[in-house]
Amino acid sequence: MPRLLSRPLSALALFLLLPLTAHAKTCLVLGGGGARGAAHIGVLKVLERERVPIDCITGTSMGAIAGGLYAAGYDADAIEAVLKGIDWKDMFRDDPSREELPMRRKEDELRFLGGIELGLKDGSIALPRGLVQGQKLQLLLRRLLLSTASLPDFDALPIPFRSIATDIGNGEKVVFGDGDLAMAIRASMSVPGAFAPIRYRGRLMVDGGIVDNVPIDIAREIGGTRLIVVNVGEPLLKEDQLNSPFSIANQMLSTLMKRETDAQQSSLNPDTDLLLVPDMGDMGSAEFHRADEAVAAGLHAAETEITALRRYSVSEAEYAEFRARHHQNPFDPPLVAFLDVLRGRSRTAAYVEQRLSDIVGKPLDTQRLEKDIGLAYGDGSYERITYELEKRDDQVGVSVQPIDKGWGPNFLRFGLRLSDDFAGRNSYQLLGEINFTGLNELGGESRNRLELGRVTGLHSEFYQPFGDAGQYYVAPYLDYNAYNFPIGADNGRANDALAEYRRSSSSIAAELGYTPNSTWRLSGTAGYNYDEARRRVGTPDLPNVLSNTYSSFMLRATRDSLDDSGFPSRGTRLDLSHQFLLGDSNGANSDVSRLSWDTAFSYGANRWLLGARVHSAGGNSELLSTFGTLGGLANLSGYTENQIIANQIALGRIVYYRRLTDATRLISVPVYLGGSLEAGGYWFSREAISRDDLIGAGSVFVGVDTFLGPMFLGFGHAEGGNNSFYLSFGSLLRSDL
């Protein structure tokens, strides 16, 4: 509870009657506490209302953000508006929104979903230093503090300011009083394990709360003679809450921090200093969705001590002088005269320069610059891409620092797809990929993928972007896959097949593509292919071996603006292709047209996914490459995964799902309840296609968005008495390619 430090009542009464000396310097000390730091805004509101001028500020972690913005000229309402405008869930994701990811990354998401990525560095497995690298936070701080870029030090701010960080290399306290204010604040709030440490001025730094969470001593050092101290740290956990290794480790760190904070607070002088401890109950440091509660708690804490606070008040005229000084420096977006992309910490700086080159010769547009940086960052090989304004003579330009992932330059990625109908029929797919990045300055990379399970596959490609903004690419590749392929059943159902063949396919091909933006890709692929099918089981009158060699050429157009690959709430994915299969072993030609379309929309917690799939083969439709599949959850539910095999397939569906868990929490497992209605059919020639053969189907399911990707537990029913239970890992989005 907020409190004025106790002293004998006689001394306190005398103190309340005496004005503080005119030369006293009031310093505001704002402690760290994550989301609880929003209480600082409530305190600032009361200070402004009571005409309390601030002469200096020190801050740690969240206190560094609130204090740094206030020192830079933001008032309490402006800081509150900034806080309310932040999507904290998005802030804790480094990648741009999925809509803005490069098309290549979107394809990876559909293939690997929530798969695990590990670094491969100097022959050893390497991990990132934090769950979040702080890319979006750094860009936000830069934008908010552009008006401070030309100041010589933090004493030149409207209110002198200091932020506190920790050198994780030697454990020393680092006090920032000059340099890059955005970087100083970012370093101060690098919570170990959550935000990655940040290297600045040759030192690797983390959250200052480890060594000085409530920097009272620094306030004294910069001349503070009377202090208003706000402690928003979390209280220690109770014994019955210490029920996991994480809680024990966190309690140990909190105990050490509390000991340092208690020592600092014991130095406060009750005759001149005031300590406020807003009561936020059980609010945790990660509960940013409760920020309004924290603001109210800070306001209440200050108002509870209103008599003590008014001792720091000044007249309206004096406060008007303070407000005249306390404002943001004017910032007019300059004309960007040059772009300097630093090469020292990235092997693909030229790729970043290509992406950003369009900003030169135009007024600085921070939103456009951040979007372009996000598009480059979305390539997936960068730890951070930061920028700052740089002045050369009378010109202003943008200096950009791309930083490659410290746990690279090569990466291992793993994924899982699983389907089980609880009746002995299951399908699983394990995927592993090694990606060699930064093979040249323009972003060339080599990808090599192994798949085990229903399909055994190998894929190796070299990907090279080119063009003024890297919008073109060429990707030669080798591909091999093999899987069991039932044939001979007139009804196309795998369970009723007359024989099972082991089909293997090898290809050497090259793809040439154009990606005009983050949502479209146009491509053409030419290849030479060999298909072979060997009979494993079945009647002996069927051929033992079927084989074909043929050339192929495919044209493909893909649009993908979905906001999520697991449970989308908006956007569209359209994948349209036409493939020519030329000159097989019998001299015949074939062609295959494929369409996959899904569009998502939502209303509140309710989401819908409308979709359609078409697969149609012509010419020599006996060629194995011309077949497609149906079956599985929301893919003609009631049938097992890939149970139906035919060369003419059509499916239409509507899928509904509603989130059951709180979406506003920073840490929350998304759980959905949903169902689907579908109609589909399959045929063996285009001439045989008839609406009379369509099959109605539907499903109900529970879905969970896990770190391995979407997981579903459901039941499906199709006309004709086909029922199936499902346990599956994998997206409801499907593609034949």
N, C-alpha and C positions, 0 to 999 in steps of 0.2 A: 504494500500500500504506500502511496506517496507520503513523504514525511520530511519535516524540517529537523535537522540533527538537533538532538536534545542538549540543553544546557540548563543550569539553574534558572529558575523562573525569573529571578530578579534581573539577571544579566539579559535575559531574553526580552523582558519588558522594556528595559532601557534601550536595547538595540532597536526595537521596533519604533521607538520614538525618535531616533536619531537618523538624519539623512546620511546616505553614504557619501564619501568624499567625492568631490567633483572630478578628480583626476583618476578615479578608479576605472579599471579596464575590465569590462564584462566579457567573459569568454564562455561560449556554449560548448559543452562536451557531449557528443552523441555516440552512444555505445552501439555495438553490433548485436544482432539478434535475428537476422533473416527477416521473415515476414513480420515479425513483431516490431521491426524497426519502423513500420508505418505509424507507430505511436508518436514518433518524432514530429510528424506533421501536425498532430493535434496540439502538441506543446507549442510549436511555432505559431499556430493560429492564436493561441492565448497571448503569447509574447507580443504579437503584432497588435492585438486588440488592446492590450494594456500599455502600449507605447514603450516597450523595452528594447532599446537599441543594442545590437550585438557588435562588439569590437573585434572578436576573433572566434574561430570555430576549429575544433579538432573532432575527427570522426574516424570510426573503424567500421569496416564492412558496410552493412546497410546504413550505419551512421555516416559513413564516408559519402554515400550517395546523397542522402538528404542534406548533409552538411555542405558537400561540394556544390550542389545545386543552389542552396541558399546563399553560399558565399559568392557564387557567380552571378547573383542578382535575381534569381527566381524567388517569388514570394510563396507563402504557404499554400495558397490556392493553386498556383501554377504547379507546384511540386505534387499536390494531390491529383491534379489533372493528368500529369505525367504518369503517376502511379496507376490511376484507374485506366489509363489508355494502354497499359502494357498487358499483353497476353502472356502470362508467366509460363503457361504450358508450352507455348511456342518459343519463348525465350530460352527454355531449357532444352531446345532441340537446335542443333547447330545448322542442319541443312535447311535450305529454303523450303517453303511449302511444296507439297508434291506436285502441284500444278506447274511450279517453276523449275522442277528438277529436269535435267537433260533427259531426252527420250531414252537414252541408253541406260540411265539409272532406273527409269521406270520399268524397263524390261527386266532389269536385275531384280527389282522388288517383286515382280510377279513370279520370277523363277525361284528366288531365294526367300522371299517374304521377309520374316523377321530374323533371318539367319545370322549367325555369329561371325564376326570379322576379327581376325587376329593379325598382328604385324609379323613380318619375317625380316629380321634385321641382323646382318652379319652372321647368318646361319642359325640364329636362335629365335624362338618365339618372343614377341614383344607385345606389350599392352599399352593402351593410352594411359596417361597420368591422371585422367579424370573422366567421369561419365560425360561431362560437357566441356567443350573447349572454350566456350564463351564467345563464339563468333558473333552472334546477334547482339549480345550485351555490349560488346565492344563497339559495334556500329551504332547502337543506340546512344551510348555515352558520347561518342564522337559527334553525332548530330546535335545533341543537346548542348554541347559545350564548344561549338565552333567559334563562338564569340570570344573565347578566352585564348584562342590559338596564338595571338601575337603578344601576349603578356610575358614580361621577363621572368616573373616568379609569382608564387601564390600570394605574396604580400600585396601585389598590384591588383588583386581581385577587389570587388566592392567591399568584401569582408575578408581579411587575411585568413588563410586556411591551411591546415595540416591534415594529411591522412596517414594512416599507419598500416604497414604490411609486415610480413615476416620473411626473412631470407631462409628458405627451407634448407639451404645448403649448410648453414652454420647456426641456425636458430636465432640470429640477431634480429632486433627490432629495426625496421627501416622507416624513417620519417620523411615524407615527401613534402618539401616546401617550394619546389620549383620543378620545371620540366613540363611534361605532357599531363595535364590535369585528368583527362579521360583515362590514360594509362595508370595514373596513380590511384584513381578510384577503383579501376578494374583489378589492380593488384591487391588492393585492400580487401576485396570481397571474394578472393579465390578460395572458397571453402574446400579444404583438402578432401579429396575423394569425389566431390561433386563437380566443382569447377577445376579444370586443369591449372597447374601453376603457370605463371606468365613470366617470361624472361624480359627484363627491362633494365637497361644500364648495366648489362653484364651479370645480373643477379637473378636467380630463379626464386620467385616470390609467391607466397600464399597468403591467406587471410590473416590480417593483423590481430584478429581476436585471440589467436594462440598466445601472443605475448603481451597484448595490451588492449583488452576489449573495451575498456572505458578509459581513454587516454587523458587522465587528469594531469599526469606529470608533464605531458607535452603542452597542455594549456598553460601551466605555470611557466614553462620555459619560454613561451612566446609572449609573456608579459601579462597573462591573465591574473588580476588581483582579486577578482570575485568570480566565482564559477557557478553556472547553472548546469548541473550534470543530470543526464537522462540515461538511466540504466534499463535496457529492455531485454537483457539476457534471460534465457529460459531457466527456471528453477531446476534444481537437481531432481532426478527421478526418485520416487519413493521405492522402498525395498521391494514391494510386490510388483513393481513395474520393470525390475531388472530381470527379465526372463529370456534373454537371448545374448549371444556373444556380441552382437552389434550394440545392444543397450548397455552392456558392461563397458565396452570400449568407449562408447560415447560418454558414459558417466565419468570415466577416468579423465577424459579430456576436459569435460565440464568442470570437474573438481579442481583441476589445475588452473583453469581460467578463473574460476570463482575465487580461488586463493589470491591470485594476482589482483583481481578486481576489489576484493575486500581490503587488501593492503592499500590500494590506491584511495579507496573511499575513506579509509581511516585518517587520511591526511587532510580531509576537508575541514575547513574552519567554519563552525556554525555561525560565527558572527558575520561572515561575508559570503558564504557559499550555500547553495541549495541543492539538495539531492531529490530527484523525482524518480520513482519506480512505478510506472504504470502497471496496474493490476489487469493482466490479460488472461487470468485463469489458466486453462489447459491449452491455450493456443500454442501450436508448435511453430518452429522456425520455417517450416516449409508450407504452412497453410496460408498462402497468399490470397486464397479466396475469402479469407476472413479479415482482409486488410481494413475494411470499414470499422470492424470491431476494435482493431488496434488504434486507428485514428481517434475513435471515441474515447478509448482508454487513456490515450495521451492527453486529450483535452480535459478529461475528468481529473487526471492526476495534477495538471497545472492549476485547474480551478480550485481543487481542494487546498492548494497552497497559495491561493490568490493574495492573501495579505502579505505573505513573504515575497511573492513575486513583485508586488507593487512597490517594494523598496528599490527595485531597479528601474522603475518608470521615470520618464522625463516629461517635460512640458510638451504641449502640442507643437510649439515652435521648434524645440530641439529635435523632436521626433521627425518633424517635416524635413529638417536638415539631413537626418539619417536616411530617410526614404529617398531624398534627392540623390544621395550617393549610392544607395542600394538599388541598383537596377542593372539589367543586362546591358553589356556594351552593344552598341548597334552593330549588326552584321548584315552587310549587303553582299549577296552572292557574287563573287568576282568572276570575271571572264577567265576560263581555264586556258592558260597560255601554253602549258606543256603537261605531259604525263611522264612520270619517271617511275618505272616498275623496277624495284630493286632485285638484283639477281642472287644475292648472297645466300639466301636460305630456301631457294626453290630451284629445282631442275627444269621446271616448265614455266618460267617467268614469261617467256615469249607468248605462251598460250594465254596467260592472263592479260598481257598487253593487247593481244588481238581482241579480246573480249571488251576491253575498256577504251579502245582507241577513239571511239566515236565521241567522247566527252570533250576533246580538245577543240578550242575555238568557239565554245558555247558557254553561257553563264552556268555556274555550278548548280546542278540540280541534285540534291542529296538523295532524294527518293530514287531517281533514275540510276545514280551511281551505286546505291546500295543494292538495287535490283540486279545491275550488271555484275557486281561483285558476288551476289548470291548465285547467279547463273554459273560464274566461274567456279565458285566454291562447291557448287552442286556436282562438279565433276567427280568429287569423292576422294581426291588425293591430298587435300590441304588440311592442315591443322587450323590455320587461321589465314584470313586475308584482311589486312588492316590498311587504313589510309590516313593521311594527314595533309594539311595544306602546307605548301612550301613557297617561300618568297625568294625570288632571285632578281636583284635590282628592283625594278618597278613592276615586275610581272609576278603573278600568282599562279601556281600550278598544283597538281595533285601528285603526291608521292605515295606509291602503293607498295606494301610489303607482303608478298605471298610467302607463307611458311608451310613447307611440306610436313606431312604427318611425321612426328618424331618416332613413331613406332613402325615406319616404313623403311625403304620405299616399296617393298613388296608385301602383298597381303594374302592371307588365307581366309577363305570364306566357306561357311558350311550352311546347308539348308536341309529341310526335311519336308516331305509330303507323305501322308499316310491316310489310308482308307481301310476300314474294317466293317463288314456287315454283320458280325457276330454269328455268322453261319458257316464259317470255315473259308470264306472268300475274302482275302485281304490283298491290299496293294500298298507297297511302300516305295519311296524313292529317296535315297540319300544323295546329296550333292556336295561336292567339294571342289573348290576352285582356287588356283594360285594366280595372282595377278601381278605382273611386273610393270610398274608404272614409271613414268618419267624417262622413257627410253630416248627421247629427244626433247628439245625445247618446246616443240609444238604440241606436246602431250601424247606422243605415241605410246602405246602399251600393248603388252602381250597377255592374253588370257588363255588359261588351260584348265579345262573342266572335266571332272570324272563323275559319272553317275552310276549308282548301284541300286538294284531293286527290280521293279517291274521291267524297267529299261536299263540295259547296260550301255553306257555311252561314254564317248571321248570327244572332246571338242577343243581345238586349238586354233586361235586366230591372232592376227596382228591388226590392231586398230590404229588408223592414222587420220586425225582431223587435219583439214587444211582450209585455205580461204582466208579472207580478210578478218573474219570473226570466228574462224573455226567451224563454219556452218556446213562445210562439206566433209565427207570422210570416205575412206576406202578401207575395206576389211577383207583381205584374203583369209581363207580358213580351210581347215581339214575337219571332217566330221565322221564319226562312226557311231552307230547305235544298233542294238540287237534286242529283240523281245519276242515272246511267244505270241503267235498269231493264229487264232482258230479260223478255219475256212470250211466251206462246203455246206453249211447249213442254209437251207432256203429261207429261213426266217431271219437270218442275220444275227441270231443270238449266240453269244460265245458258249453258253451252257449247252446248247444243242448242236454244236459243231460236229462234223464227221471226222475231223482230223485237226491236229495242232502242229503247226510248223514253227521253227525258230527262224525268224526273219532277221537278217543283218543287212545293213545299208552303209555304204561308204561313199563319201563325197569329197571332191576338191572343188572349191568355189571361191568367188570373189563378189563382194557386195559394194556397190557404189551408192552413196546416199546424200541427201540434202535435208538439213534440219533448219528451216527458216526461223523457227522460234522454239520455245520449250514444249509446245503442244503438238507440233506436226513433224512428221518424217515421211519423205518420199524416197523410195529406193528401188534399185534394180539389181538382181542377182543372176549371175551366170555360173553354171557348174557342170561337172561331169560326174556321173553317179553309177554305182554298181549295187544292185539289189540281189540278194540270194535268200531263198527260203528252203530249209531242210526239214523234211517230215520227222517229227519226234514220235508221234503216236497217230494211229488212224488206219483205215482200211488200206491194204497193200495195193489196190488197184489205182490209188492216187499216186501222182509223181513223187519220187523220192526227193528230187531237187528241182526247184524253179529258180531261174536266174535271168537277169536283164542288165544290160548296160545302156545308158541313154544320156543325152545331154538335156539340160534344163535351163529355162530362163523364166524369171519371175519378176513381175511388177507389183509393187506393194505401196499402199498409202495407209498411214496410221495417224490417228489423232487421239491424244490422251490428255484430258484435263481433269481426271478424277482426283479428288483430294485425298484419297486413301485407297490402298490396294486391298485392304481386308474388309472394311465396313464403310464404303464411301457414303458421303452425305450430299455431294454435289459433283457435277461435272459429267463428262462423257468419254467413253473409250470406243473408238471405231477402228476396226482393222479390216481392210479390204485388200484382197490380193487375187492375182490371176497368174497361174503357173503353166508354162508350156513344157511338156515332156516329149522330147523329140528323138526319133530314130532308135527305138528299143531293139532288142535282139531279133524281133520278128519284122522289123522295118516299119512298125506302126507308131503313130503319134497319139498323144493324149493331152488333155488339159484339165486343170482343176481350178475352180473358182471358190473362194472362201470369203465369208463375211462373218464377223463377230462384232456385235454392237451391244453396249451397255450404257445406260444413262441413269444417274442417281439424283434424287432430290429429297428434301427433308422438310419437316414441319415440327419444330421443337425437338423432342426426343425421338420422334417417329421418322423412319427412313424407308425409302422405296428404291428398288433397283429394277428397272425395266430392261429387258434384253432379248436378243435374237441371235441365232447361229444358223448359218447355211453353209453346207459343203456339197459341191456338185461337180462330178467328174464326167468328162466326155471322151469320145474317141475310144482308145483301147483301155476301157475302164477295168480290165482285169489286172492291170499293173498295180503292184502292191502299194505304191506310193499314192495311189488315188483314193485309198480308203480313209474314212474318218470314223469316229466313235461317238456313242451316246451312252449315258448311264452314270449315275452318281447323284449326290445331293444337289438339287436345283438344276440338274442336267438330265432330266427325265427321271425324277425321283421314283423310287420303288424298284428300279433296276440297280444292279451293283455297278461299281465303277468300270466304265468302258465295256459293259456287257454286250452292247449292240455294235456291230461292225458292218458298215455299208459304205457305198460310194456316193449315195445321195442321202443327205441328212438335213433336217430342218427342225428348229426348236424356237419356241417363243415362251417367255416367262415373265412373271412379276414376282419379286421377292420383297417381303416386308420384314423389318427388324426394328426393335425399339430398345434403346439403352436402358438398363435397369440400375446401373451404378451412377454415382454423382460425377458428372463430367467437369464440374468446376474445380475439383481438387487437383492439385499438382501431382499427387501420387494416388492413383486410383486404377484398378484393373477394370477395363471396359468389358461388361457382360451384357449380352443382348438376348432377347427372346424374339423369335421370328418364325416365318413360314413362307411357303411359295406355292404358286399355282402355275402349271406348265402345260404346254401342248406341243408334242413333237412327233416326228415320223421318220421312217427310213425306207429306202428303196434301192434297187440295183440297176436302174437305168432312168434317165431323165423322162423317157416316155411313160414310165410306170408311176410317176408321181401323181398322187391323188389325195385330196383333202379327206376322203373317206377313210384313209388309213391312219389319220392322226390319232394319237394316244393322249388322253388326259392324265395328268399326274399332279401330285402335290406333296408338301412336306411340312413338318413342324420341327423346330430345332432350338437349341440353346447354343449361342456362340460366344467365345471368349477371345479377345485380342491379346495373345500372349507374346512373349519376347521371341518365340519361335514362329510367330505368325498366327493367323486365325485358326481356331480349333472349334469344331462343331460336334455336337452330340444330337442326333435327330432320328426321325422316322419318316419314311417316304412310302407312298402308295401310288400305283399306276393301274390304269384300267387293265382288265384281264387277270386280276388277282396277284399282281406283282407287288410284294411288300419287302421292305428292307430297312433294317436299323443301320445307323451310320455313326462311326467315330472317325473323324477325319481332321488332318492338318492340311490346310491349303485354302487358297482363295476361291471364292465363287466365280471369279473372273477366269475365263478359259480362252485359249487360242489353239487352233490346230497346228500352229507353226512353232 
